[in-house]
Amino acid sequence: MKLLQIDNSQGFFLDKDGQLVPINKLDKNHLLWLVDQSLDANVEVTFDIFDAEKLQNQAHQIIYKSVYDKLTALREQRKDFVDTSERLYLADYEKYRESI
């Protein structure tokens, strides 16, 4: 699934309804969904590589580059992030399991 796309000199993101939305319409709910998709090991996600030449709108350039950089870094560190969060909750799980 392609989460970020450059088309007709504009940046777009895929929303949870499967619609391409201009990147400047991105809000916190959209961003949270994009992060969830990027972290989901069962979902194969792709992004168009940031290219300032292809994005004519300066606002789209700034937003797209920021989101692209963060999501690709998150995707690369997904395993470490998941392992760390599982270890964090494992200690609490063990603690409460013993008290039952």
Backbone atoms as SQL, in Angstrom:
CREATE TABLE atoms (id INTEGER PRIMARY KEY, chain TEXT, resi INTEGER, resn TEXT, atom TEXT, x REAL, y REAL, z REAL);
INSERT INTO atoms VALUES
  (1, 'A', 1, 'MET', 'N', 0.852, -1.150, 0.000),
  (2, 'A', 1, 'MET', 'CA', 0.000, 0.000, 0.000),
  (3, 'A', 1, 'MET', 'C', 0.908, 1.226, 0.000),
  (4, 'A', 2, 'LYS', 'N', 0.661, 2.141, -0.890),
  (5, 'A', 2, 'LYS', 'CA', 1.461, 3.360, -0.991),
  (6, 'A', 2, 'LYS', 'C', 0.819, 4.437, -0.127),
  (7, 'A', 3, 'LEU', 'N', 1.517, 4.812, 0.947),
  (8, 'A', 3, 'LEU', 'CA', 0.983, 5.789, 1.893),
  (9, 'A', 3, 'LEU', 'C', 1.244, 7.225, 1.479),
  (10, 'A', 4, 'LEU', 'N', 2.384, 7.468, 0.825),
  (11, 'A', 4, 'LEU', 'CA', 2.729, 8.818, 0.364),
  (12, 'A', 4, 'LEU', 'C', 3.006, 8.769, -1.130),
  (13, 'A', 5, 'GLN', 'N', 2.456, 9.741, -1.840),
  (14, 'A', 5, 'GLN', 'CA', 2.578, 9.727, -3.296),
  (15, 'A', 5, 'GLN', 'C', 2.761, 11.149, -3.813),
  (16, 'A', 6, 'ILE', 'N', 3.583, 11.283, -4.848),
  (17, 'A', 6, 'ILE', 'CA', 3.752, 12.556, -5.542),
  (18, 'A', 6, 'ILE', 'C', 3.127, 12.402, -6.921),
  (19, 'A', 7, 'ASP', 'N', 2.206, 13.327, -7.237),
  (20, 'A', 7, 'ASP', 'CA', 1.511, 13.260, -8.517),
  (21, 'A', 7, 'ASP', 'C', 1.116, 14.672, -8.928),
  (22, 'A', 8, 'ASN', 'N', 1.295, 15.002, -10.182),
  (23, 'A', 8, 'ASN', 'CA', 0.938, 16.325, -10.706),
  (24, 'A', 8, 'ASN', 'C', 1.538, 17.461, -9.878),
  (25, 'A', 9, 'SER', 'N', 2.795, 17.319, -9.494),
  (26, 'A', 9, 'SER', 'CA', 3.535, 18.339, -8.740),
  (27, 'A', 9, 'SER', 'C', 2.976, 18.596, -7.350),
  (28, 'A', 10, 'GLN', 'N', 2.209, 17.646, -6.807),
  (29, 'A', 10, 'GLN', 'CA', 1.646, 17.778, -5.469),
  (30, 'A', 10, 'GLN', 'C', 1.908, 16.518, -4.672),
  (31, 'A', 11, 'GLY', 'N', 1.954, 16.672, -3.341),
  (32, 'A', 11, 'GLY', 'CA', 2.101, 15.536, -2.459),
  (33, 'A', 11, 'GLY', 'C', 0.749, 15.083, -1.944),
  (34, 'A', 12, 'PHE', 'N', 0.583, 13.778, -1.820),
  (35, 'A', 12, 'PHE', 'CA', -0.662, 13.197, -1.334),
  (36, 'A', 12, 'PHE', 'C', -0.353, 12.127, -0.299),
  (37, 'A', 13, 'PHE', 'N', -1.312, 11.885, 0.588),
  (38, 'A', 13, 'PHE', 'CA', -1.231, 10.758, 1.509),
  (39, 'A', 13, 'PHE', 'C', -2.501, 9.940, 1.368),
  (40, 'A', 14, 'LEU', 'N', -2.392, 8.667, 1.708),
  (41, 'A', 14, 'LEU', 'CA', -3.540, 7.770, 1.656),
  (42, 'A', 14, 'LEU', 'C', -4.254, 7.818, 2.994),
  (43, 'A', 15, 'ASP', 'N', -5.561, 8.081, 2.992),
  (44, 'A', 15, 'ASP', 'CA', -6.290, 8.076, 4.260),
  (45, 'A', 15, 'ASP', 'C', -6.868, 6.680, 4.520),
  (46, 'A', 16, 'LYS', 'N', -7.486, 6.506, 5.671),
  (47, 'A', 16, 'LYS', 'CA', -7.966, 5.169, 6.040),
  (48, 'A', 16, 'LYS', 'C', -9.117, 4.680, 5.173),
  (49, 'A', 17, 'ASP', 'N', -9.730, 5.588, 4.407),
  (50, 'A', 17, 'ASP', 'CA', -10.792, 5.186, 3.486),
  (51, 'A', 17, 'ASP', 'C', -10.249, 4.832, 2.107),
  (52, 'A', 18, 'GLY', 'N', -8.911, 4.895, 1.943),
  (53, 'A', 18, 'GLY', 'CA', -8.301, 4.553, 0.677),
  (54, 'A', 18, 'GLY', 'C', -8.275, 5.692, -0.327),
  (55, 'A', 19, 'GLN', 'N', -8.545, 6.906, 0.129),
  (56, 'A', 19, 'GLN', 'CA', -8.557, 8.071, -0.752),
  (57, 'A', 19, 'GLN', 'C', -7.231, 8.813, -0.670),
  (58, 'A', 20, 'LEU', 'N', -6.746, 9.300, -1.796),
  (59, 'A', 20, 'LEU', 'CA', -5.563, 10.155, -1.803),
  (60, 'A', 20, 'LEU', 'C', -5.990, 11.577, -1.475),
  (61, 'A', 21, 'VAL', 'N', -5.352, 12.140, -0.458),
  (62, 'A', 21, 'VAL', 'CA', -5.698, 13.467, 0.049),
  (63, 'A', 21, 'VAL', 'C', -4.453, 14.350, -0.062),
  (64, 'A', 22, 'PRO', 'N', -4.607, 15.617, -0.464),
  (65, 'A', 22, 'PRO', 'CA', -3.444, 16.503, -0.518),
  (66, 'A', 22, 'PRO', 'C', -2.733, 16.563, 0.845),
  (67, 'A', 23, 'ILE', 'N', -1.421, 16.545, 0.810),
  (68, 'A', 23, 'ILE', 'CA', -0.617, 16.465, 2.023),
  (69, 'A', 23, 'ILE', 'C', -0.857, 17.639, 2.966),
  (70, 'A', 24, 'ASN', 'N', -1.261, 18.792, 2.441),
  (71, 'A', 24, 'ASN', 'CA', -1.508, 19.945, 3.306),
  (72, 'A', 24, 'ASN', 'C', -2.809, 19.809, 4.105),
  (73, 'A', 25, 'LYS', 'N', -3.595, 18.784, 3.845),
  (74, 'A', 25, 'LYS', 'CA', -4.833, 18.513, 4.604),
  (75, 'A', 25, 'LYS', 'C', -4.593, 17.523, 5.744),
  (76, 'A', 26, 'LEU', 'N', -3.348, 17.110, 5.940),
  (77, 'A', 26, 'LEU', 'CA', -2.979, 16.131, 6.958),
  (78, 'A', 26, 'LEU', 'C', -3.261, 16.689, 8.349),
  (79, 'A', 27, 'ASP', 'N', -3.967, 15.902, 9.173),
  (80, 'A', 27, 'ASP', 'CA', -4.195, 16.293, 10.561),
  (81, 'A', 27, 'ASP', 'C', -3.682, 15.186, 11.478),
  (82, 'A', 28, 'LYS', 'N', -3.844, 15.366, 12.784),
  (83, 'A', 28, 'LYS', 'CA', -3.261, 14.411, 13.732),
  (84, 'A', 28, 'LYS', 'C', -3.880, 13.023, 13.616),
  (85, 'A', 29, 'ASN', 'N', -5.161, 12.928, 13.284),
  (86, 'A', 29, 'ASN', 'CA', -5.799, 11.616, 13.122),
  (87, 'A', 29, 'ASN', 'C', -5.243, 10.884, 11.901),
  (88, 'A', 30, 'HIS', 'N', -5.050, 11.618, 10.813),
  (89, 'A', 30, 'HIS', 'CA', -4.454, 11.023, 9.618),
  (90, 'A', 30, 'HIS', 'C', -3.035, 10.551, 9.922),
  (91, 'A', 31, 'LEU', 'N', -2.287, 11.401, 10.621),
  (92, 'A', 31, 'LEU', 'CA', -0.896, 11.069, 10.933),
  (93, 'A', 31, 'LEU', 'C', -0.814, 9.835, 11.821),
  (94, 'A', 32, 'LEU', 'N', -1.690, 9.732, 12.787),
  (95, 'A', 32, 'LEU', 'CA', -1.716, 8.559, 13.662),
  (96, 'A', 32, 'LEU', 'C', -2.007, 7.300, 12.850),
  (97, 'A', 33, 'TRP', 'N', -2.921, 7.369, 11.910),
  (98, 'A', 33, 'TRP', 'CA', -3.237, 6.216, 11.073),
  (99, 'A', 33, 'TRP', 'C', -2.030, 5.836, 10.208),
  (100, 'A', 34, 'LEU', 'N', -1.333, 6.831, 9.657),
  (101, 'A', 34, 'LEU', 'CA', -0.138, 6.561, 8.853),
  (102, 'A', 34, 'LEU', 'C', 0.949, 5.894, 9.697),
  (103, 'A', 35, 'VAL', 'N', 1.112, 6.350, 10.937),
  (104, 'A', 35, 'VAL', 'CA', 2.089, 5.740, 11.842),
  (105, 'A', 35, 'VAL', 'C', 1.698, 4.298, 12.138),
  (106, 'A', 36, 'ASP', 'N', 0.426, 4.062, 12.436),
  (107, 'A', 36, 'ASP', 'CA', -0.047, 2.700, 12.705),
  (108, 'A', 36, 'ASP', 'C', 0.228, 1.776, 11.520),
  (109, 'A', 37, 'GLN', 'N', -0.043, 2.251, 10.326),
  (110, 'A', 37, 'GLN', 'CA', 0.199, 1.438, 9.133),
  (111, 'A', 37, 'GLN', 'C', 1.690, 1.171, 8.944),
  (112, 'A', 38, 'SER', 'N', 2.505, 2.170, 9.223),
  (113, 'A', 38, 'SER', 'CA', 3.951, 2.017, 9.076),
  (114, 'A', 38, 'SER', 'C', 4.528, 1.027, 10.076),
  (115, 'A', 39, 'LEU', 'N', 3.920, 0.942, 11.266),
  (116, 'A', 39, 'LEU', 'CA', 4.405, 0.029, 12.297),
  (117, 'A', 39, 'LEU', 'C', 3.845, -1.384, 12.153),
  (118, 'A', 40, 'ASP', 'N', 2.776, -1.548, 11.409),
  (119, 'A', 40, 'ASP', 'CA', 2.130, -2.849, 11.262),
  (120, 'A', 40, 'ASP', 'C', 2.980, -3.770, 10.391),
  (121, 'A', 41, 'ALA', 'N', 3.476, -4.841, 10.995),
  (122, 'A', 41, 'ALA', 'CA', 4.331, -5.787, 10.272),
  (123, 'A', 41, 'ALA', 'C', 3.556, -6.556, 9.196),
  (124, 'A', 42, 'ASN', 'N', 2.243, -6.609, 9.304),
  (125, 'A', 42, 'ASN', 'CA', 1.422, -7.351, 8.349),
  (126, 'A', 42, 'ASN', 'C', 1.040, -6.531, 7.123),
  (127, 'A', 43, 'VAL', 'N', 1.411, -5.258, 7.114),
  (128, 'A', 43, 'VAL', 'CA', 1.056, -4.373, 6.007),
  (129, 'A', 43, 'VAL', 'C', 2.334, -3.960, 5.283),
  (130, 'A', 44, 'GLU', 'N', 2.365, -4.191, 3.986),
  (131, 'A', 44, 'GLU', 'CA', 3.506, -3.771, 3.176),
  (132, 'A', 44, 'GLU', 'C', 3.239, -2.352, 2.683),
  (133, 'A', 45, 'VAL', 'N', 4.032, -1.402, 3.168),
  (134, 'A', 45, 'VAL', 'CA', 3.817, -0.001, 2.797),
  (135, 'A', 45, 'VAL', 'C', 4.992, 0.511, 1.974),
  (136, 'A', 46, 'THR', 'N', 4.678, 1.455, 1.096),
  (137, 'A', 46, 'THR', 'CA', 5.700, 2.120, 0.292),
  (138, 'A', 46, 'THR', 'C', 5.421, 3.616, 0.293),
  (139, 'A', 47, 'PHE', 'N', 6.426, 4.363, -0.096),
  (140, 'A', 47, 'PHE', 'CA', 6.321, 5.820, -0.178),
  (141, 'A', 47, 'PHE', 'C', 7.039, 6.262, -1.449),
  (142, 'A', 48, 'ASP', 'N', 6.507, 7.271, -2.135),
  (143, 'A', 48, 'ASP', 'CA', 7.277, 7.896, -3.195),
  (144, 'A', 48, 'ASP', 'C', 8.413, 8.658, -2.529),
  (145, 'A', 49, 'ILE', 'N', 9.610, 8.526, -3.054),
  (146, 'A', 49, 'ILE', 'CA', 10.777, 9.204, -2.493),
  (147, 'A', 49, 'ILE', 'C', 10.613, 10.711, -2.658),
  (148, 'A', 50, 'PHE', 'N', 10.959, 11.441, -1.592),
  (149, 'A', 50, 'PHE', 'CA', 10.866, 12.901, -1.644),
  (150, 'A', 50, 'PHE', 'C', 11.766, 13.441, -2.746),
  (151, 'A', 51, 'ASP', 'N', 11.207, 14.310, -3.578),
  (152, 'A', 51, 'ASP', 'CA', 11.954, 14.955, -4.649),
  (153, 'A', 51, 'ASP', 'C', 11.413, 16.377, -4.797),
  (154, 'A', 52, 'ALA', 'N', 12.210, 17.350, -4.382),
  (155, 'A', 52, 'ALA', 'CA', 11.777, 18.752, -4.421),
  (156, 'A', 52, 'ALA', 'C', 11.464, 19.210, -5.843),
  (157, 'A', 53, 'GLU', 'N', 12.124, 18.603, -6.828),
  (158, 'A', 53, 'GLU', 'CA', 11.881, 18.963, -8.231),
  (159, 'A', 53, 'GLU', 'C', 10.464, 18.586, -8.665),
  (160, 'A', 54, 'LYS', 'N', 9.952, 17.481, -8.126),
  (161, 'A', 54, 'LYS', 'CA', 8.623, 17.009, -8.513),
  (162, 'A', 54, 'LYS', 'C', 7.507, 17.728, -7.759),
  (163, 'A', 55, 'LEU', 'N', 7.833, 18.268, -6.589),
  (164, 'A', 55, 'LEU', 'CA', 6.842, 18.991, -5.789),
  (165, 'A', 55, 'LEU', 'C', 7.026, 20.488, -6.007),
  (166, 'A', 56, 'GLN', 'N', 6.103, 21.107, -6.701),
  (167, 'A', 56, 'GLN', 'CA', 6.214, 22.537, -7.002),
  (168, 'A', 56, 'GLN', 'C', 5.741, 23.415, -5.852),
  (169, 'A', 57, 'ASN', 'N', 4.777, 22.956, -5.104),
  (170, 'A', 57, 'ASN', 'CA', 4.218, 23.726, -3.994),
  (171, 'A', 57, 'ASN', 'C', 5.164, 23.636, -2.795),
  (172, 'A', 58, 'GLN', 'N', 5.634, 24.795, -2.317),
  (173, 'A', 58, 'GLN', 'CA', 6.612, 24.806, -1.233),
  (174, 'A', 58, 'GLN', 'C', 6.030, 24.241, 0.064),
  (175, 'A', 59, 'ALA', 'N', 4.782, 24.502, 0.336),
  (176, 'A', 59, 'ALA', 'CA', 4.141, 23.946, 1.538),
  (177, 'A', 59, 'ALA', 'C', 4.103, 22.423, 1.450),
  (178, 'A', 60, 'HIS', 'N', 3.790, 21.895, 0.291),
  (179, 'A', 60, 'HIS', 'CA', 3.775, 20.445, 0.084),
  (180, 'A', 60, 'HIS', 'C', 5.177, 19.869, 0.264),
  (181, 'A', 61, 'GLN', 'N', 6.197, 20.594, -0.212),
  (182, 'A', 61, 'GLN', 'CA', 7.574, 20.138, -0.053),
  (183, 'A', 61, 'GLN', 'C', 7.933, 19.975, 1.425),
  (184, 'A', 62, 'ILE', 'N', 7.628, 20.986, 2.213),
  (185, 'A', 62, 'ILE', 'CA', 7.986, 20.982, 3.635),
  (186, 'A', 62, 'ILE', 'C', 7.253, 19.872, 4.377),
  (187, 'A', 63, 'ILE', 'N', 5.945, 19.776, 4.169),
  (188, 'A', 63, 'ILE', 'CA', 5.143, 18.776, 4.881),
  (189, 'A', 63, 'ILE', 'C', 5.510, 17.367, 4.414),
  (190, 'A', 64, 'TYR', 'N', 5.591, 17.173, 3.109),
  (191, 'A', 64, 'TYR', 'CA', 5.889, 15.845, 2.567),
  (192, 'A', 64, 'TYR', 'C', 7.245, 15.357, 3.058),
  (193, 'A', 65, 'LYS', 'N', 8.267, 16.216, 2.998),
  (194, 'A', 65, 'LYS', 'CA', 9.612, 15.817, 3.422),
  (195, 'A', 65, 'LYS', 'C', 9.617, 15.419, 4.888),
  (196, 'A', 66, 'SER', 'N', 8.959, 16.191, 5.723),
  (197, 'A', 66, 'SER', 'CA', 8.919, 15.902, 7.153),
  (198, 'A', 66, 'SER', 'C', 8.227, 14.567, 7.428),
  (199, 'A', 67, 'VAL', 'N', 7.067, 14.373, 6.840),
  (200, 'A', 67, 'VAL', 'CA', 6.310, 13.135, 7.050),
  (201, 'A', 67, 'VAL', 'C', 7.065, 11.950, 6.456),
  (202, 'A', 68, 'TYR', 'N', 7.608, 12.115, 5.259),
  (203, 'A', 68, 'TYR', 'CA', 8.369, 11.049, 4.604),
  (204, 'A', 68, 'TYR', 'C', 9.553, 10.624, 5.472),
  (205, 'A', 69, 'ASP', 'N', 10.331, 11.596, 5.952),
  (206, 'A', 69, 'ASP', 'CA', 11.499, 11.278, 6.782),
  (207, 'A', 69, 'ASP', 'C', 11.101, 10.536, 8.052),
  (208, 'A', 70, 'LYS', 'N', 10.062, 11.006, 8.710),
  (209, 'A', 70, 'LYS', 'CA', 9.634, 10.383, 9.972),
  (210, 'A', 70, 'LYS', 'C', 9.082, 8.971, 9.746),
  (211, 'A', 71, 'LEU', 'N', 8.258, 8.795, 8.738),
  (212, 'A', 71, 'LEU', 'CA', 7.658, 7.475, 8.501),
  (213, 'A', 71, 'LEU', 'C', 8.691, 6.457, 8.020),
  (214, 'A', 72, 'THR', 'N', 9.634, 6.874, 7.184),
  (215, 'A', 72, 'THR', 'CA', 10.656, 5.923, 6.745),
  (216, 'A', 72, 'THR', 'C', 11.565, 5.539, 7.900),
  (217, 'A', 73, 'ALA', 'N', 11.919, 6.496, 8.754),
  (218, 'A', 73, 'ALA', 'CA', 12.744, 6.185, 9.928),
  (219, 'A', 73, 'ALA', 'C', 11.997, 5.256, 10.874),
  (220, 'A', 74, 'LEU', 'N', 10.721, 5.519, 11.078),
  (221, 'A', 74, 'LEU', 'CA', 9.900, 4.681, 11.940),
  (222, 'A', 74, 'LEU', 'C', 9.785, 3.276, 11.380),
  (223, 'A', 75, 'ARG', 'N', 9.596, 3.168, 10.094),
  (224, 'A', 75, 'ARG', 'CA', 9.488, 1.862, 9.440),
  (225, 'A', 75, 'ARG', 'C', 10.781, 1.068, 9.583),
  (226, 'A', 76, 'GLU', 'N', 11.919, 1.752, 9.468),
  (227, 'A', 76, 'GLU', 'CA', 13.214, 1.089, 9.612),
  (228, 'A', 76, 'GLU', 'C', 13.466, 0.645, 11.050),
  (229, 'A', 77, 'GLN', 'N', 12.938, 1.386, 12.015),
  (230, 'A', 77, 'GLN', 'CA', 13.157, 1.075, 13.423),
  (231, 'A', 77, 'GLN', 'C', 11.983, 0.323, 14.049),
  (232, 'A', 78, 'ARG', 'N', 11.079, -0.145, 13.217),
  (233, 'A', 78, 'ARG', 'CA', 9.857, -0.799, 13.697),
  (234, 'A', 78, 'ARG', 'C', 10.140, -1.960, 14.637),
  (235, 'A', 79, 'LYS', 'N', 11.052, -2.835, 14.282),
  (236, 'A', 79, 'LYS', 'CA', 11.329, -4.007, 15.107),
  (237, 'A', 79, 'LYS', 'C', 11.858, -3.594, 16.474),
  (238, 'A', 80, 'ASP', 'N', 12.772, -2.641, 16.513),
  (239, 'A', 80, 'ASP', 'CA', 13.308, -2.170, 17.792),
  (240, 'A', 80, 'ASP', 'C', 12.201, -1.542, 18.642),
  (241, 'A', 81, 'PHE', 'N', 11.337, -0.763, 18.011),
  (242, 'A', 81, 'PHE', 'CA', 10.242, -0.108, 18.714),
  (243, 'A', 81, 'PHE', 'C', 9.284, -1.136, 19.319),
  (244, 'A', 82, 'VAL', 'N', 8.925, -2.147, 18.550),
  (245, 'A', 82, 'VAL', 'CA', 8.004, -3.190, 19.018),
  (246, 'A', 82, 'VAL', 'C', 8.645, -4.003, 20.141),
  (247, 'A', 83, 'ASP', 'N', 9.922, -4.372, 19.982),
  (248, 'A', 83, 'ASP', 'CA', 10.623, -5.131, 21.025),
  (249, 'A', 83, 'ASP', 'C', 10.708, -4.341, 22.328),
  (250, 'A', 84, 'THR', 'N', 11.015, -3.065, 22.238),
  (251, 'A', 84, 'THR', 'CA', 11.118, -2.220, 23.428),
  (252, 'A', 84, 'THR', 'C', 9.768, -2.108, 24.133),
  (253, 'A', 85, 'SER', 'N', 8.706, -1.903, 23.383),
  (254, 'A', 85, 'SER', 'CA', 7.394, -1.775, 24.007),
  (255, 'A', 85, 'SER', 'C', 6.942, -3.096, 24.624),
  (256, 'A', 86, 'GLU', 'N', 7.276, -4.216, 23.983),
  (257, 'A', 86, 'GLU', 'CA', 6.919, -5.512, 24.564),
  (258, 'A', 86, 'GLU', 'C', 7.683, -5.771, 25.857),
  (259, 'A', 87, 'ARG', 'N', 8.969, -5.399, 25.899),
  (260, 'A', 87, 'ARG', 'CA', 9.751, -5.562, 27.130),
  (261, 'A', 87, 'ARG', 'C', 9.220, -4.672, 28.240),
  (262, 'A', 88, 'LEU', 'N', 8.777, -3.485, 27.887),
  (263, 'A', 88, 'LEU', 'CA', 8.232, -2.562, 28.867),
  (264, 'A', 88, 'LEU', 'C', 6.998, -3.156, 29.546),
  (265, 'A', 89, 'TYR', 'N', 6.116, -3.726, 28.779),
  (266, 'A', 89, 'TYR', 'CA', 4.898, -4.304, 29.336),
  (267, 'A', 89, 'TYR', 'C', 5.114, -5.690, 29.930),
  (268, 'A', 90, 'LEU', 'N', 6.173, -6.372, 29.527),
  (269, 'A', 90, 'LEU', 'CA', 6.459, -7.691, 30.075),
  (270, 'A', 90, 'LEU', 'C', 6.748, -7.617, 31.565),
  (271, 'A', 91, 'ALA', 'N', 7.486, -6.616, 31.989),
  (272, 'A', 91, 'ALA', 'CA', 7.800, -6.456, 33.415),
  (273, 'A', 91, 'ALA', 'C', 6.517, -6.263, 34.228),
  (274, 'A', 92, 'ASP', 'N', 5.622, -5.437, 33.760),
  (275, 'A', 92, 'ASP', 'CA', 4.348, -5.230, 34.464),
  (276, 'A', 92, 'ASP', 'C', 3.496, -6.494, 34.440),
  (277, 'A', 93, 'TYR', 'N', 3.486, -7.183, 33.312),
  (278, 'A', 93, 'TYR', 'CA', 2.725, -8.418, 33.199),
  (279, 'A', 93, 'TYR', 'C', 3.227, -9.443, 34.216),
  (280, 'A', 94, 'GLU', 'N', 4.535, -9.625, 34.290),
  (281, 'A', 94, 'GLU', 'CA', 5.130, -10.573, 35.243),
  (282, 'A', 94, 'GLU', 'C', 4.789, -10.187, 36.688),
  (283, 'A', 95, 'LYS', 'N', 4.851, -8.908, 36.984),
  (284, 'A', 95, 'LYS', 'CA', 4.566, -8.409, 38.327),
  (285, 'A', 95, 'LYS', 'C', 3.134, -8.752, 38.749),
  (286, 'A', 96, 'TYR', 'N', 2.183, -8.477, 37.870),
  (287, 'A', 96, 'TYR', 'CA', 0.780, -8.732, 38.201),
  (288, 'A', 96, 'TYR', 'C', 0.417, -10.197, 38.112),
  (289, 'A', 97, 'ARG', 'N', 1.095, -10.938, 37.293),
  (290, 'A', 97, 'ARG', 'CA', 0.819, -12.370, 37.177),
  (291, 'A', 97, 'ARG', 'C', 1.163, -13.072, 38.486),
  (292, 'A', 98, 'GLU', 'N', 2.244, -12.670, 39.129),
  (293, 'A', 98, 'GLU', 'CA', 2.663, -13.263, 40.385),
  (294, 'A', 98, 'GLU', 'C', 1.662, -12.977, 41.512),
  (295, 'A', 99, 'SER', 'N', 0.981, -11.849, 41.461),
  (296, 'A', 99, 'SER', 'CA', 0.056, -11.498, 42.527),
  (297, 'A', 99, 'SER', 'C', -1.304, -12.177, 42.394),
  (298, 'A', 100, 'ILE', 'N', -1.558, -12.819, 41.278),
  (299, 'A', 100, 'ILE', 'CA', -2.868, -13.459, 41.080),
  (300, 'A', 100, 'ILE', 'C', -2.890, -14.824, 41.659);
